[in-house]
């Protein structure tokens, strides 16, 4: 039952927790989405763009953690 839970992810001989990998992937996705929002000029609708970026980072990290890195 507990054998399916990923304990760590190996990258170039270094072991990282799965949450760290999803945080980095979420950051990359948030950067790409923020750039797309900037190109489409959708960022002008945000009251505080850094706060919106932080929320976008949290959202993408959560979605990646839930759907991509499954236990």
Jmol script that loads the backbone (N, CA, C; Angstrom):
load data "model"
ATOM      1  N   UNK A   1       0.813  -1.184   0.000  1.00  0.00           N
ATOM      2  CA  UNK A   1       0.000   0.000   0.000  1.00  0.00           C
ATOM      3  C   UNK A   1       0.864   1.258   0.000  1.00  0.00           C
ATOM      4  N   UNK A   2       1.895   1.301   0.836  1.00  0.00           N
ATOM      5  CA  UNK A   2       2.733   2.484   0.913  1.00  0.00           C
ATOM      6  C   UNK A   2       3.938   2.406  -0.017  1.00  0.00           C
ATOM      7  N   UNK A   3       4.040   1.366  -0.811  1.00  0.00           N
ATOM      8  CA  UNK A   3       5.169   1.242  -1.725  1.00  0.00           C
ATOM      9  C   UNK A   3       5.035   2.162  -2.928  1.00  0.00           C
ATOM     10  N   UNK A   4       3.828   2.661  -3.216  1.00  0.00           N
ATOM     11  CA  UNK A   4       3.616   3.510  -4.377  1.00  0.00           C
ATOM     12  C   UNK A   4       3.915   4.984  -4.107  1.00  0.00           C
ATOM     13  N   UNK A   5       4.093   5.361  -2.855  1.00  0.00           N
ATOM     14  CA  UNK A   5       4.345   6.757  -2.519  1.00  0.00           C
ATOM     15  C   UNK A   5       5.789   7.094  -2.882  1.00  0.00           C
ATOM     16  N   UNK A   6       5.997   8.119  -3.747  1.00  0.00           N
ATOM     17  CA  UNK A   6       7.375   8.465  -4.102  1.00  0.00           C
ATOM     18  C   UNK A   6       8.080   9.136  -2.933  1.00  0.00           C
ATOM     19  N   UNK A   7       9.170   8.533  -2.507  1.00  0.00           N
ATOM     20  CA  UNK A   7       9.916   9.092  -1.372  1.00  0.00           C
ATOM     21  C   UNK A   7      10.877  10.172  -1.833  1.00  0.00           C
ATOM     22  N   UNK A   8      11.518   9.956  -2.972  1.00  0.00           N
ATOM     23  CA  UNK A   8      12.459  10.934  -3.482  1.00  0.00           C
ATOM     24  C   UNK A   8      12.623  10.741  -4.980  1.00  0.00           C
ATOM     25  N   UNK A   9      13.097  11.794  -5.621  1.00  0.00           N
ATOM     26  CA  UNK A   9      13.325  11.793  -7.061  1.00  0.00           C
ATOM     27  C   UNK A   9      14.814  12.011  -7.274  1.00  0.00           C
ATOM     28  N   UNK A  10      15.418  11.172  -8.111  1.00  0.00           N
ATOM     29  CA  UNK A  10      16.849  11.289  -8.366  1.00  0.00           C
ATOM     30  C   UNK A  10      17.079  12.113  -9.625  1.00  0.00           C
ATOM     31  N   UNK A  11      17.887  13.165  -9.491  1.00  0.00           N
ATOM     32  CA  UNK A  11      18.271  14.002 -10.622  1.00  0.00           C
ATOM     33  C   UNK A  11      19.780  14.173 -10.565  1.00  0.00           C
ATOM     34  N   UNK A  12      20.480  13.608 -11.537  1.00  0.00           N
ATOM     35  CA  UNK A  12      21.941  13.680 -11.633  1.00  0.00           C
ATOM     36  C   UNK A  12      22.640  13.192 -10.368  1.00  0.00           C
ATOM     37  N   UNK A  13      22.118  12.139  -9.789  1.00  0.00           N
ATOM     38  CA  UNK A  13      22.723  11.551  -8.611  1.00  0.00           C
ATOM     39  C   UNK A  13      22.339  12.213  -7.299  1.00  0.00           C
ATOM     40  N   UNK A  14      21.532  13.253  -7.355  1.00  0.00           N
ATOM     41  CA  UNK A  14      21.063  13.925  -6.143  1.00  0.00           C
ATOM     42  C   UNK A  14      19.606  13.558  -5.911  1.00  0.00           C
ATOM     43  N   UNK A  15      19.241  13.373  -4.675  1.00  0.00           N
ATOM     44  CA  UNK A  15      17.881  12.987  -4.326  1.00  0.00           C
ATOM     45  C   UNK A  15      17.115  14.199  -3.792  1.00  0.00           C
ATOM     46  N   UNK A  16      15.939  14.420  -4.366  1.00  0.00           N
ATOM     47  CA  UNK A  16      15.086  15.534  -3.982  1.00  0.00           C
ATOM     48  C   UNK A  16      13.711  15.011  -3.604  1.00  0.00           C
ATOM     49  N   UNK A  17      13.032  15.694  -2.672  1.00  0.00           N
ATOM     50  CA  UNK A  17      11.658  15.302  -2.364  1.00  0.00           C
ATOM     51  C   UNK A  17      10.740  15.667  -3.537  1.00  0.00           C
ATOM     52  N   UNK A  18       9.648  14.932  -3.717  1.00  0.00           N
ATOM     53  CA  UNK A  18       8.748  15.212  -4.841  1.00  0.00           C
ATOM     54  C   UNK A  18       8.161  16.624  -4.798  1.00  0.00           C
ATOM     55  N   UNK A  19       7.972  17.177  -3.614  1.00  0.00           N
ATOM     56  CA  UNK A  19       7.432  18.531  -3.517  1.00  0.00           C
ATOM     57  C   UNK A  19       8.397  19.553  -4.113  1.00  0.00           C
ATOM     58  N   UNK A  20       9.694  19.347  -3.943  1.00  0.00           N
ATOM     59  CA  UNK A  20      10.686  20.258  -4.507  1.00  0.00           C
ATOM     60  C   UNK A  20      10.619  20.257  -6.028  1.00  0.00           C
ATOM     61  N   UNK A  21      10.453  19.077  -6.608  1.00  0.00           N
ATOM     62  CA  UNK A  21      10.355  18.966  -8.060  1.00  0.00           C
ATOM     63  C   UNK A  21       9.086  19.655  -8.555  1.00  0.00           C
ATOM     64  N   UNK A  22       7.981  19.469  -7.854  1.00  0.00           N
ATOM     65  CA  UNK A  22       6.741  20.113  -8.284  1.00  0.00           C
ATOM     66  C   UNK A  22       6.809  21.630  -8.086  1.00  0.00           C
ATOM     67  N   UNK A  23       7.533  22.102  -7.077  1.00  0.00           N
ATOM     68  CA  UNK A  23       7.701  23.548  -6.888  1.00  0.00           C
ATOM     69  C   UNK A  23       8.497  24.146  -8.045  1.00  0.00           C
ATOM     70  N   UNK A  24       9.564  23.474  -8.460  1.00  0.00           N
ATOM     71  CA  UNK A  24      10.351  23.978  -9.588  1.00  0.00           C
ATOM     72  C   UNK A  24       9.558  23.943 -10.889  1.00  0.00           C
ATOM     73  N   UNK A  25       8.809  22.864 -11.108  1.00  0.00           N
ATOM     74  CA  UNK A  25       7.985  22.780 -12.312  1.00  0.00           C
ATOM     75  C   UNK A  25       6.875  23.828 -12.276  1.00  0.00           C
ATOM     76  N   UNK A  26       6.297  24.059 -11.105  1.00  0.00           N
ATOM     77  CA  UNK A  26       5.272  25.089 -10.968  1.00  0.00           C
ATOM     78  C   UNK A  26       5.827  26.480 -11.220  1.00  0.00           C
ATOM     79  N   UNK A  27       7.054  26.726 -10.768  1.00  0.00           N
ATOM     80  CA  UNK A  27       7.691  28.018 -11.023  1.00  0.00           C
ATOM     81  C   UNK A  27       7.903  28.224 -12.518  1.00  0.00           C
ATOM     82  N   UNK A  28       8.376  27.195 -13.206  1.00  0.00           N
ATOM     83  CA  UNK A  28       8.590  27.299 -14.649  1.00  0.00           C
ATOM     84  C   UNK A  28       7.272  27.567 -15.373  1.00  0.00           C
ATOM     85  N   UNK A  29       6.223  26.827 -15.018  1.00  0.00           N
ATOM     86  CA  UNK A  29       4.915  27.035 -15.655  1.00  0.00           C
ATOM     87  C   UNK A  29       4.362  28.420 -15.345  1.00  0.00           C
ATOM     88  N   UNK A  30       4.550  28.895 -14.128  1.00  0.00           N
ATOM     89  CA  UNK A  30       4.071  30.228 -13.759  1.00  0.00           C
ATOM     90  C   UNK A  30       4.831  31.313 -14.519  1.00  0.00           C
ATOM     91  N   UNK A  31       6.131  31.113 -14.722  1.00  0.00           N
ATOM     92  CA  UNK A  31       6.905  32.080 -15.503  1.00  0.00           C
ATOM     93  C   UNK A  31       6.422  32.141 -16.945  1.00  0.00           C
ATOM     94  N   UNK A  32       6.146  30.977 -17.525  1.00  0.00           N
ATOM     95  CA  UNK A  32       5.648  30.936 -18.902  1.00  0.00           C
ATOM     96  C   UNK A  32       4.275  31.595 -18.990  1.00  0.00           C
ATOM     97  N   UNK A  33       3.381  31.266 -18.059  1.00  0.00           N
ATOM     98  CA  UNK A  33       2.045  31.861 -18.078  1.00  0.00           C
ATOM     99  C   UNK A  33       2.092  33.371 -17.829  1.00  0.00           C
ATOM    100  N   UNK A  34       2.974  33.825 -16.957  1.00  0.00           N
ATOM    101  CA  UNK A  34       3.104  35.259 -16.713  1.00  0.00           C
ATOM    102  C   UNK A  34       3.598  35.979 -17.962  1.00  0.00           C
ATOM    103  N   UNK A  35       4.496  35.342 -18.679  1.00  0.00           N
ATOM    104  CA  UNK A  35       4.984  35.929 -19.936  1.00  0.00           C
ATOM    105  C   UNK A  35       3.868  35.995 -20.976  1.00  0.00           C
ATOM    106  N   UNK A  36       3.060  34.949 -21.057  1.00  0.00           N
ATOM    107  CA  UNK A  36       1.922  34.951 -21.989  1.00  0.00           C
ATOM    108  C   UNK A  36       0.927  36.041 -21.604  1.00  0.00           C
ATOM    109  N   UNK A  37       0.648  36.170 -20.306  1.00  0.00           N
ATOM    110  CA  UNK A  37      -0.255  37.232 -19.848  1.00  0.00           C
ATOM    111  C   UNK A  37       0.306  38.609 -20.192  1.00  0.00           C
ATOM    112  N   UNK A  38       1.618  38.755 -20.097  1.00  0.00           N
ATOM    113  CA  UNK A  38       2.250  40.025 -20.421  1.00  0.00           C
ATOM    114  C   UNK A  38       2.147  40.316 -21.914  1.00  0.00           C
ATOM    115  N   UNK A  39       2.359  39.307 -22.739  1.00  0.00           N
ATOM    116  CA  UNK A  39       2.272  39.505 -24.187  1.00  0.00           C
ATOM    117  C   UNK A  39       0.851  39.829 -24.637  1.00  0.00           C
ATOM    118  N   UNK A  40      -0.128  39.229 -23.984  1.00  0.00           N
ATOM    119  CA  UNK A  40      -1.531  39.493 -24.318  1.00  0.00           C
ATOM    120  C   UNK A  40      -2.085  40.713 -23.577  1.00  0.00           C
ATOM    121  N   UNK A  41      -1.235  41.367 -22.793  1.00  0.00           N
ATOM    122  CA  UNK A  41      -1.590  42.548 -22.005  1.00  0.00           C
ATOM    123  C   UNK A  41      -2.729  42.276 -21.033  1.00  0.00           C
ATOM    124  N   UNK A  42      -2.762  41.072 -20.497  1.00  0.00           N
ATOM    125  CA  UNK A  42      -3.753  40.735 -19.479  1.00  0.00           C
ATOM    126  C   UNK A  42      -3.284  41.116 -18.082  1.00  0.00           C
ATOM    127  N   UNK A  43      -2.003  41.417 -17.952  1.00  0.00           N
ATOM    128  CA  UNK A  43      -1.482  41.772 -16.635  1.00  0.00           C
ATOM    129  C   UNK A  43      -1.975  43.136 -16.158  1.00  0.00           C
ATOM    130  N   UNK A  44      -2.527  43.944 -17.042  1.00  0.00           N
ATOM    131  CA  UNK A  44      -3.038  45.253 -16.620  1.00  0.00           C
ATOM    132  C   UNK A  44      -4.303  45.133 -15.783  1.00  0.00           C
ATOM    133  N   UNK A  45      -4.937  43.958 -15.794  1.00  0.00           N
ATOM    134  CA  UNK A  45      -6.136  43.744 -14.998  1.00  0.00           C
ATOM    135  C   UNK A  45      -5.823  43.310 -13.567  1.00  0.00           C
ATOM    136  N   UNK A  46      -4.559  43.066 -13.267  1.00  0.00           N
ATOM    137  CA  UNK A  46      -4.165  42.661 -11.923  1.00  0.00           C
ATOM    138  C   UNK A  46      -3.829  43.902 -11.098  1.00  0.00           C
ATOM    139  N   UNK A  47      -4.340  43.923  -9.889  1.00  0.00           N
ATOM    140  CA  UNK A  47      -4.069  45.046  -8.999  1.00  0.00           C
ATOM    141  C   UNK A  47      -2.600  45.052  -8.584  1.00  0.00           C
ATOM    142  N   UNK A  48      -2.073  43.879  -8.286  1.00  0.00           N
ATOM    143  CA  UNK A  48      -0.695  43.758  -7.812  1.00  0.00           C
ATOM    144  C   UNK A  48      -0.061  42.575  -8.546  1.00  0.00           C
ATOM    145  N   UNK A  49       0.632  42.807  -9.665  1.00  0.00           N
ATOM    146  CA  UNK A  49       1.167  41.706 -10.472  1.00  0.00           C
ATOM    147  C   UNK A  49       2.071  40.723  -9.727  1.00  0.00           C
ATOM    148  N   UNK A  50       2.960  41.149  -8.805  1.00  0.00           N
ATOM    149  CA  UNK A  50       3.745  40.140  -8.076  1.00  0.00           C
ATOM    150  C   UNK A  50       2.884  39.222  -7.212  1.00  0.00           C
ATOM    151  N   UNK A  51       1.822  39.765  -6.646  1.00  0.00           N
ATOM    152  CA  UNK A  51       0.910  38.941  -5.863  1.00  0.00           C
ATOM    153  C   UNK A  51       0.162  37.960  -6.765  1.00  0.00           C
ATOM    154  N   UNK A  52      -0.220  38.420  -7.951  1.00  0.00           N
ATOM    155  CA  UNK A  52      -0.876  37.533  -8.911  1.00  0.00           C
ATOM    156  C   UNK A  52       0.082  36.443  -9.379  1.00  0.00           C
ATOM    157  N   UNK A  53       1.365  36.783  -9.556  1.00  0.00           N
ATOM    158  CA  UNK A  53       2.349  35.777  -9.943  1.00  0.00           C
ATOM    159  C   UNK A  53       2.529  34.734  -8.846  1.00  0.00           C
ATOM    160  N   UNK A  54       2.557  35.177  -7.599  1.00  0.00           N
ATOM    161  CA  UNK A  54       2.689  34.238  -6.481  1.00  0.00           C
ATOM    162  C   UNK A  54       1.498  33.292  -6.420  1.00  0.00           C
ATOM    163  N   UNK A  55       0.303  33.821  -6.634  1.00  0.00           N
ATOM    164  CA  UNK A  55      -0.891  32.978  -6.649  1.00  0.00           C
ATOM    165  C   UNK A  55      -0.857  32.005  -7.826  1.00  0.00           C
ATOM    166  N   UNK A  56      -0.373  32.467  -8.971  1.00  0.00           N
ATOM    167  CA  UNK A  56      -0.257  31.596 -10.141  1.00  0.00           C
ATOM    168  C   UNK A  56       0.767  30.501  -9.892  1.00  0.00           C
ATOM    169  N   UNK A  57       1.861  30.828  -9.230  1.00  0.00           N
ATOM    170  CA  UNK A  57       2.885  29.846  -8.882  1.00  0.00           C
ATOM    171  C   UNK A  57       2.315  28.793  -7.938  1.00  0.00           C
ATOM    172  N   UNK A  58       1.572  29.228  -6.942  1.00  0.00           N
ATOM    173  CA  UNK A  58       0.950  28.300  -6.000  1.00  0.00           C
ATOM    174  C   UNK A  58      -0.065  27.400  -6.702  1.00  0.00           C
ATOM    175  N   UNK A  59      -0.848  27.974  -7.598  1.00  0.00           N
ATOM    176  CA  UNK A  59      -1.851  27.197  -8.328  1.00  0.00           C
ATOM    177  C   UNK A  59      -1.200  26.147  -9.223  1.00  0.00           C
ATOM    178  N   UNK A  60      -0.182  26.530  -9.986  1.00  0.00           N
ATOM    179  CA  UNK A  60       0.462  25.562 -10.875  1.00  0.00           C
ATOM    180  C   UNK A  60       1.219  24.492 -10.089  1.00  0.00           C
ATOM    181  N   UNK A  61       1.831  24.871  -8.974  1.00  0.00           N
ATOM    182  CA  UNK A  61       2.517  23.882  -8.140  1.00  0.00           C
ATOM    183  C   UNK A  61       1.530  22.869  -7.580  1.00  0.00           C
ATOM    184  N   UNK A  62       0.379  23.348  -7.134  1.00  0.00           N
ATOM    185  CA  UNK A  62      -0.640  22.451  -6.592  1.00  0.00           C
ATOM    186  C   UNK A  62      -1.169  21.513  -7.664  1.00  0.00           C
ATOM    187  N   UNK A  63      -1.445  22.040  -8.845  1.00  0.00           N
ATOM    188  CA  UNK A  63      -1.965  21.191  -9.920  1.00  0.00           C
ATOM    189  C   UNK A  63      -0.940  20.156 -10.374  1.00  0.00           C
ATOM    190  N   UNK A  64       0.312  20.552 -10.458  1.00  0.00           N
ATOM    191  CA  UNK A  64       1.355  19.591 -10.829  1.00  0.00           C
ATOM    192  C   UNK A  64       1.514  18.544  -9.742  1.00  0.00           C
ATOM    193  N   UNK A  65       1.483  18.957  -8.502  1.00  0.00           N
ATOM    194  CA  UNK A  65       1.600  18.004  -7.399  1.00  0.00           C
ATOM    195  C   UNK A  65       0.442  17.027  -7.336  1.00  0.00           C
ATOM    196  N   UNK A  66      -0.750  17.487  -7.699  1.00  0.00           N
ATOM    197  CA  UNK A  66      -1.919  16.610  -7.641  1.00  0.00           C
ATOM    198  C   UNK A  66      -2.020  15.659  -8.827  1.00  0.00           C
ATOM    199  N   UNK A  67      -1.742  16.165 -10.027  1.00  0.00           N
ATOM    200  CA  UNK A  67      -2.023  15.376 -11.221  1.00  0.00           C
ATOM    201  C   UNK A  67      -0.798  14.759 -11.884  1.00  0.00           C
ATOM    202  N   UNK A  68       0.348  15.359 -11.763  1.00  0.00           N
ATOM    203  CA  UNK A  68       1.539  14.834 -12.430  1.00  0.00           C
ATOM    204  C   UNK A  68       2.323  13.916 -11.499  1.00  0.00           C
ATOM    205  N   UNK A  69       2.625  14.385 -10.307  1.00  0.00           N
ATOM    206  CA  UNK A  69       3.397  13.592  -9.348  1.00  0.00           C
ATOM    207  C   UNK A  69       2.410  12.939  -8.401  1.00  0.00           C
ATOM    208  N   UNK A  70       1.933  11.796  -8.788  1.00  0.00           N
ATOM    209  CA  UNK A  70       0.939  11.079  -7.993  1.00  0.00           C
ATOM    210  C   UNK A  70       1.612  10.101  -7.046  1.00  0.00           C
ATOM    211  N   UNK A  71       0.994   9.893  -5.892  1.00  0.00           N
ATOM    212  CA  UNK A  71       1.543   8.877  -4.976  1.00  0.00           C
ATOM    213  C   UNK A  71       1.278   7.477  -5.476  1.00  0.00           C
TER     214      UNK A  71
END
end "model"
wireframe off; spacefill off
backbone 0.3
color backbone group
